[in-house]
C-alpha cells in the first residue's frame, strides 16, 4: 500500500494485495478446528509483522526456524522492499526484535518484509509435523497462498531463526 501511495504499484499488484487483505482468516480457522490437539498455537500476522508474531509464539520454550524461500510473498513486494519502501512501523518492529531473531544471511529486502506491519495478514499456525501438510492442503482450498514456512525446534539462542 505504501507503493500505491507513492505511485509505484500497478493496478494488478494493488488488486492482488487488496484481495489478500480481504480474504478472511475465519476460513483457515474453521479448517484447523477439526485438527484438534494437533494444532498447538495460532496467531494472526498483523501490525507487528511475521518476525514479532513468530517470536511471541515461540515464547521462551521453543525456536521457530523459518525457511525464507517458503514465504508466500505478494507479487512485487520484494521489489518494493528492495527499491522503495521501509516503514517507520517496520523499523520499530525490527528494533523490538533485536536479540530475538537471527536474520543473518537474509537479504535486506526480505528482512523488511519480515518486519512489515501487515494490515491484514494471514495466520501463523503451529501444528504437529505429521498433520502439517494435510492442514496446509485444507487451508489452500480457500487461501491458495497458504504454505508451510518452517518448523518449531528446540530452543536456541534466538526465538526465531530465518534461513
C-alpha positions, -999 to +999 in steps of 0.1 A: +000+000+000+030+023+006+040+016-031+004+026-041+006+058-022+040+065-039+025+059-073+048+029-079+023+000-078+004-013-109-033-019-106-028-056-109-004-056-079-028-035-059-056-058-066-036-089-055-028-071-022-064-060-017-077-095-024-052-109+001-063-084+028-100-091+021-095-129+025-109-138+059-088-158+083-120-173+095-119-200+068-085-212+078-095-212+114-125-233+106-102-258+088-078-262+117-106-266+143-110-302+130-073-310+137-079-308+175-048-312+196-025-314+166-028-275+165-006-261+192-008-224+186-021-198+162-019-160+157-029-136+130+000-117+114-010-081+116+007-049+128+038-065+143+048-084+113+058-121+109+090-118+129+074-104+160+044-128+159+067-158+154+088-147+184+056-144+206+046-179+195+080-193+203+079-177+238+108-190+260+103-227+253+109-230+215+126-215+185+108-211+151+130-219+122+116-202+092+126-210+056+127-177+038+123-194+004+090-208+015+074-174+025+044-167+003+051-131-009+027-109-028+039-102-063+060-071-064+065-070-026+102-079-027+109-053-054+091-026-035+111-035-003+144-035-023+138-002-041+113+020-024+098+014+010+108+008+045+082+019+070+087+035+105+064+008+120+086-018+103+117-002+118+100-003+153+093-040+148+129-046+138+142-027+169+119-047+192+133-079+178+169-071+184+184-101+201+153-123+194+157-131+158+186-143+136+183-129+101+220-130+092+223-140+056+187-129+048+187-101+021+178-067+034+145-065+014+133-098+028+142-086+063+119-056+056+091-079+047+096-100+079+091-068+100+064-053+078+033-042+098+007-061+079-027-045+076-044-079+074-020-108+072-028-144+073-025-169+102+007-184+116-003-218+128+019-243+148+007-278+141+021-313+147+045-322+119+025-352+109-006-330+103+011-300+087+007-309+051-028-321+055-038-289+072-020-267+047-038-285+019-071-279+036-064-242+041-053-238+005-089-246-006-097-210+005-063-194+005-040-205-023-010-188-008-011-210+023+024-226+028+045-245+053+072-219+061+092-237+088+093-257+119+093-255+157+126-267+171+142-270+205+150-236+220+182-219+207+197-186+215+171-168+194+133-171+194+133-170+156+159-181+131+153-173+094+174-191+068 
